[in-house]
């Protein structure tokens, strides 16, 4: 079983997690990354208990403890008054309730630690400058074609090549996408010049009519990760590397609370990207090829679960191949069956969350407070989050 040669296309968080889990099971794994340099776009991300549980199982507990910041909880704040409601406890509470901690990390820091962990298992596992241009498969294996004319034969292939996955389109045809109507701003803000009313220990949702902001501390609370999502129809570029201006960002949040203005005025370079909705697909695997992470189930960021879903995928596919590796196609179908209902639910509930945090009723302060108290009532919060955070990728049936 461990003699299986497994190719992973894409050295992002999901591809690296899958590769690490497979290497630890003794499989022969190579990762093919199109970039010439290993670097991760983006800023902060939240790794909830369902994600950290996997990372600890893979021996990365000390690493995430070193690079991560532990939010004590999350609060909702109103866009104009700044009134706040604590709606979930994290920190020790996450460990007690879900059996694993909750961390906020800089994406690049986690990416670097995963690279290090993979190379510790196999120093030459990652092949750079390997842009996949196509593939063929038969009963014996998969032949990967690269843009420079090279080929590589593997026993099976995991496509972790992201939102714009070429392999997904090769298997299932062109994407059917829809602009969500939302545009997102992203930035990192040094905490040194921010007022004390902006928490260095909690994550915050600022909610308002037609827009919301999420921020939380990373890198030992030296930085605040800022994401501002606004309803706009004039920006449809789906990229994490497009820059905007602070003035444009300020206009999108004109009239919001002074704490929001303080965050914005301390941003040097804001990045903006269009949020595109893709309906979940009902099939990920064809023969000896399967999809993982955003290639399989890209999701809007409203539940902060995109990275967690990819991390879970990586553990479940390694388990499936360990148990059913004698029949690679069956193993991939077992992986798909174990994951597809959960990830589909996450995609739909993430989209549904938009109506909660962008509700037009939030324009009226009196109505807004009633909206918060209803939608972030303790039992409703538990219904939204407990099933997410309590999930155990190491024990879910295959």
N, C-alpha and C positions, 0 to 999 in steps of 0.2 A: 504493500500500500504506500509506504513512504517513498518508493521509487518513482511515483508519479511526478512528472515534470509539469509544473504549473506556471503559466504565464499570467502576469497581472499587468494590465495596461493602465498606467496612471499612478503617479507617486504622490497623490494627495493623502488626506487623512484616512479615508476609507481604504484605499489601496494599500497603504503602509500597514494599517491595522490588520487587514486580511493577511498580508504577507508575513507579518510578525507571528500571528497566531498559527499559520501553516508551517512556518519554519520551526516553531517550537514543537510541533507535532512530527517533525522529521521529514517534511516534504521538500522536494527540490524546487525552489521558487526563484523566478526571475521577475523583476519589475521593469517595465519598459516605459520610460518617461520621455515625452517629446522635447522638453526643454533641455537646453545645454547646461543650465545651472539649476540646482534645487533651491527653490524659494517659493514661499507661500504668500499669495495675495490675501488681503483682508486684515482685520485688526483683532478685536476681541471675539471670543465665543464662550458660551456657557456649556459646561460639561456636567450634566445632572447625574444623579445617582445611577441611572441606567447605563450611562456611559463610563463613569469612573469605576463601576463594578468590573467592567471588562478590562480596563487599563490596569487595575490592581491585579486581576487574574493573570495578566500578561507580564507581571513583575515590574510594572511602571509606577507603583505607588510612590516610592521616594522621589521620582522625577516630577510627577504632577504636584506633589506636596511642595516641591522646591519652586516650581515655576508658577503655581496657581495661587490665586487669592480666594479666600473662602467668604463669600457674602453671608452675613448673618440672617438675611431674609430679603423679601421683596415687598415694595410698597407701591400703591397707586397714588398718583398725585394729579390734581386737576390743573388743566392747562393755564387757567387765568388766575385762580386764587392761590394755587400751590398747596391747598389742603391735602393732607396725606392720610392713607389708611394702610396699615401693615396687613398683608393678606396671606403671607406664608413665612414660616420660620425655616431657616436653613442651618448651616453650621452644624452644631452638635445635634440639632433637631433632625436634620436629614439623616445623619448616621443612625440615630435612634429609631427613626420611623422606617427608613428604607434600607438600612444596612450598608450604606455607602455614602460618602460625602458628596457635596456639590461644590464645584470649582468654577471660577471665571479665569480664563487664561488668554494670553495673546496667542492667536492662531499660529504665528511663526514659531513661537517657543515650543508649542506642542508638536508641530511639524518637525522641528529639529530633533526633539527627543525621540520621536518615532523613527526618524532616519538613523539616529545613533543606535537605537535598539535593534533595528533590522540589520544594520551592518555588524553589530556585535554577534548576531547569529550567523551571518554570511557576509563577509566584507565586500564581495563583488556582486551582491544581489541586485543592485540598481544600475540599469543601463540608461545612460543619458543620451540625448540626441536621437532617440528612437521613436520617431513619429509613425504611428500605425496608419497605414493607408488602405488596408483591406485584409481579408482573411478568407481561407477556405478550410473546410473540415470534412473528414470522412470518419469511418468507424475506427480508424487507428489513431486519430489525433487532429490537431489544428495547426495549420500553417499560417503564421502571421507575416504579412507583407509590410515593409517599412518604406517611407517616402524616398529613401536613398537607394532603393533597389535591393536591400538585404531582405532575407527571410529568416524565420526561426520556427522550428517545429516544437510543439508542446503537446502534452497529453490532454490538457484542457486550458481554457482561457477565461479569466475573470476581467470584465471590462469595468474599470473604475475610472473612466475617462470623463467624468463630470457632466454638467448640465447639457453641453453641446455634443454629447457622446457620438462619435462617428460609428462606433460599433453598434450602438442601439439603432441607429438609422440604417446600417447595413442589414441588421437582422429583421427589423420591423418597418422599414420605410421612413419617409420624411416625418419630422415632428409635426404634431398638431398642437400648436401653442396659441395662447391668448394673452394679450397684454392685460394685466390685472387692474390697471388704472392707478397703480401705486408706483411712486418713485421713492427710492431710499437714499438718504445721506449717511455717510459713514466717516468717522474721524476719531482720533485719539486726542484727549485733552489733558495736559499736565494739571495735576491737582493743586499745585503750589499757590496759584492765584485765584482759586475758586472760593466762594464764600462757604462758611461752615454749614449753611443750610443745605448744601449738596452733600449727600452722605458719601463717606469713604468706606462704609462697611456694608451698606445695603444696595441692592439693585432697585431701580425705580422705573415704573411705567408712568409717563405723563400722557394723559389721554385727553383728546379734544375733538371738536367737530371736524372731521375730514383729515385728521393727522394724529400721529402719536410719536413719542420719543421713548426710547429705552436707553438707560445708561447704567453702568456698573463698573466697579474698580477692577483693574488688572495690574500686573507687575507690582505686587505689594502695595497697592493703592497709590502708586506714583502717577498712574494714568487713569483716566476715566474713559471707557469705551462708549462712544456716542453713536446711536443710530436714530435717525429721524425719518419717519415714513409719512409721506404726504400724498394726497390724491391729486394727481396731475396727468394730463393726457399728452403733454408736449415733449416727453422724454421717453424714448422706447429703446435705448441702447442697453443691452443686457451685458454689462461688463463691470468688473470690480476695480478697474484701473483708470476710469474716466474721471477727470477732475472737474470740479465746479468752483464757484467763488463763494467766499464768506458772505458777500452782499446778497447773492441769490438765495443762499441758505437762510439768511436773516429775514428776507422777504417772505419766505415760506412759513416762518414762525413769528411773523409780526403780531404783536399784541399778546404774546405768551408771557408767562411769569418772568420776573427778574432773574430767577435762577437759570431759566432756559437761556435768557440773553447773555448771562455770564458764561455759560458753557460755550455758546456760539462765538462770542467775542474772543475767546481764548483758543479757537481753532485756527491753525495756520493753513492747512490744505484739506478741504473737504472733498470726498469722493462721492460720486452719485451713480446709481444704476437703476434700471427699470426692473420691476418685479414681474416676471412672466409666469403665468400659470399653465401647468401641463397636467392634464387629466392622468391619473394613475393608469398604467398599463396592466393588463391582466396576465401577461406572460413575460418572464425575464430570461428564460433559458431555452436555448435551441441546441439539442445534442450536447456537445462538449463546451459550449460557450454560454456564459451567463453575465448578468449585469449586477452592479453593486453600487450603493451610495446614490449620489445625484444622478448617475446614469440610469438608474432604475426608478427613482422616486423623488425627483427634486420637489422641494416644498417651500412655500412662502415662509418667511422667518418669524411668524407671529407666535409660535410656541417655543422657539429657540431649540429645535430638535433636529435640525439637519445633520450636524456633525454627529450627534448621538446615534441617529439611525444608521449612519455609515459605520460607526464603531461597532454597533450591535451586529450589523451584517457581517463584518469581518470575523467576529467570533463564531457566529452560527454557521457560516460556510466552512470554516475550519473543522467544526464539529461534524458537519455532514460528510465531509470528505474523509475524516478519520473513521467514521462508522461505516460509510458506504463507498469507500474509495475503490473497491474492487469493480464497481460499476459507476464510472464517473458521471454518465448522463443521469443515472438515478440519483446520485448524490446531489447534483445541481437542482434537480426537481424537488428533492426533499428540502433543500435550502430555500428554494422559492416558496414552497408551500408553508414553511414555518414563518416566513417573513412578510408575505404579500398582504395579508389582512391587516396586520399592525401598521405597516408603512402607508397603506392606502388610507387608513383611518387618520393617521397623522396628517397626511396631505389635505384631507377634507376638513379636519378640525382646525388646522392652521389657517385655511382660507376663511372658515367660519368666524374665527377670532377677530377678524378685521371689523366685522359689524359691531363687536363689543367695544373695541377701543377707539373706533372712529364714529361712534353713534352721533347723529345730528342733535339728539337731545342734550348733548354735552354743552351746547351753546348757552343753555339756560342754567345758571348756577344751582338754583333750587332743585330743578329736575335732575341735574347732573349728579348731585349728591345722593339722591334716591337711586339713581342708576348704578352708581358705584356700590352702594350698600346692598343692592339686590344682586348684582352680577358677581361681586367678590365676597359674597356671604360664605361662611366657612364650609358648609356642605357642598356648595357649588364649586368652590375652589378644589376641594378634595375630589369631586367627580371629574374635574378637568385634568388634574395632575397626578393623582395617586397611581392610576393605571400606567402612566408613562414612567414614573420614577421607580416603581416597584418591580418592573420587568427584569428578568434575569436571563441574559443570553446564554448562560452556561447550562441552564436546566430546561429551557423551553423544549417541548417535545418536537422531535424530528419526524 
